[in-house]
Amino acid sequence: MKTLIIGGGVVGLSLAYGLTKRNEDVVVVCGSDEDYNASRGNFGLIWSQGKGLGCPEYSQWTQKSISLWPSFAEELAKLTGIDVELSLDGGMEYFTNKHEMEDFIESLHKVKKSNSDSQTYKYLNHEQLKLCVPEIGPKVLGATFMPGDGHVNPLQLLTALREGVRLGGAKIFNGSRVKRVYRSGDLYNAQLDDNKELSASRVIIAAGLGSADLAPMMGFKGTVVPQQGQLLITEKLPQFLKYPSGTIRQVNDGGIQIGGSTLDRGLDNKECIKTVSELASHAVDVFPCLEEVNLLRSWACLRVMTEDGFPIYQESKTNPGAFFITCHSGITLAAIHSVLLTEWIVGSERSPDLSMFSEERFNV
Ligand SMILES: Cc1cc2nc3c(=O)[nH]c(=O)nc-3n(C[C@H](O)[C@H](O)[C@H](O)COP(=O)(O)OP(=O)(O)OC[C@H]3O[C@@H](n4cnc5c(N)ncnc54)[C@H](O)[C@@H]3O)c2cc1C
């Protein structure tokens, strides 16, 4: 069966990769450089810590994806020769505020209680933490540690997926946008900006924030909400940070990446000095050794959020074969998207029950 995937970010490409591995006939329309592209501006964490409060299935889904990551990365490297720089040595969350720390520990406790299979977090007070991360500053009260969490190079991941999809025989339309998607009989048609038409028996709308326009054309609500995040990168330093955190990680070439802001600014994707300065100040509180380090670059990027923060995996009731797929944490979930979400899309025997991620949960 031919599948048309609209969206060339990590979500669309993970699905395209999974489908080509099953020898499906795949066409991907990647969109243009002017689109919002979360996959090109994110923090690169593979992360379960703090995820799944109020939705144990999301916690399980995330953990399962993390468990699939080593074989996923290895397979991509074998196929494409591209190393996505995966490291899963565990992840820290550092705290300089007592109330934030207590609230976070409580939420980890609740997630663990609701999903006993989830990894067990550890709390480290300042002294315990200092033994494993000697560079922390005096303002750090403690940290939570989640074994198995980690990070990856998200741009290498995108390149590897794209190459894997190409080698798998998919047809990729770069720089093309879909302006209209409609059904005629058993076929789904996408009209591109240049009026070229593509048809397939299955269509997957995975266009990030661009899905807000396209998904309703197939009868989905298509509610995706932008949330701005800003990031900074420093000059290269000798490797000293073994564990990434939600706000600070050291990338493979030595730069320290700093992030973690969450701002409601609509579709504004420009960074601002106030947030850059708050992020830098927090990083220096955690690691005083960063105070004299040069910042090289800062940027802002829009997260693709759903109303409750959990993924939407929905096949249309009225247009069978039309899917709307979106999530935050598309890097963390790339591995499971390429395997189990693909099984669900093709309706195989190994297809998981994903009903809790249906868009219909917003009907209530
Ligand atoms: C600041 C920040 C930090 C993040 N940190 C992490 C992290 O540490 N770990 C993690 O797991 N996740 C993280 N994320 C989230 C992750 O980046 C996203 O979940 C993921 O990139 C979403 O991928 P996507 O393919 O859905 O969307 P996008 O990457 O936005 O891709 C959408 C694609 O659709 C295309 N498109 C749009 N409209 C059309 C159209 N009309 N026709 C054709 N194509 C179209 C676009 O060109 C693009 O190719 C972060 C995100 C941000 C912004």
The ligand as an ORCA input file, in Angstrom:
! r2SCAN-3c Opt
* xyz 0 1
  C      13.203     24.059     22.452
  C      12.797     22.618     22.273
  C      13.408     21.625     23.009
  C      13.027     20.301     22.839
  N      13.698     19.337     23.521
  C      13.378     18.038     23.318
  C      14.119     17.031     23.953
  O      15.077     17.292     24.657
  N      13.734     15.737     23.752
  C      12.658     15.405     22.975
  O      12.334     14.228     22.878
  N      11.967     16.349     22.334
  C      12.305     17.648     22.479
  N      11.632     18.613     21.831
  C      10.485     18.233     21.031
  C      10.863     17.692     19.665
  O      11.800     18.536     19.063
  C       9.579     17.593     18.849
  O       8.688     16.704     19.496
  C       9.791     17.088     17.457
  O      10.844     17.740     16.826
  C       8.499     17.288     16.681
  O       8.717     16.803     15.387
  P       7.622     16.985     14.269
  O       8.105     16.212     13.111
  O       6.268     16.685     14.809
  O       7.592     18.548     13.976
  P       8.637     19.473     13.221
  O      10.026     19.116     13.556
  O       8.214     20.878     13.501
  O       8.437     19.126     11.723
  C       7.268     19.469     11.018
  C       7.538     19.173      9.576
  O       6.347     19.377      8.839
  C       6.638     20.191      7.718
  N       5.420     20.890      7.308
  C       4.717     21.815      7.975
  N       3.660     22.220      7.256
  C       3.698     21.499      6.091
  C       2.893     21.454      4.940
  N       1.809     22.227      4.796
  N       3.246     20.595      3.939
  C       4.328     19.795      4.051
  N       5.121     19.796      5.137
  C       4.815     20.642      6.142
  C       7.754     21.100      8.198
  O       8.464     21.673      7.120
  C       8.598     20.091      8.971
  O       9.385     19.324      8.093
  C      11.995     19.963     21.942
  C      11.410     20.956     21.175
  C      11.816     22.270     21.327
  C      11.199     23.314     20.459
*
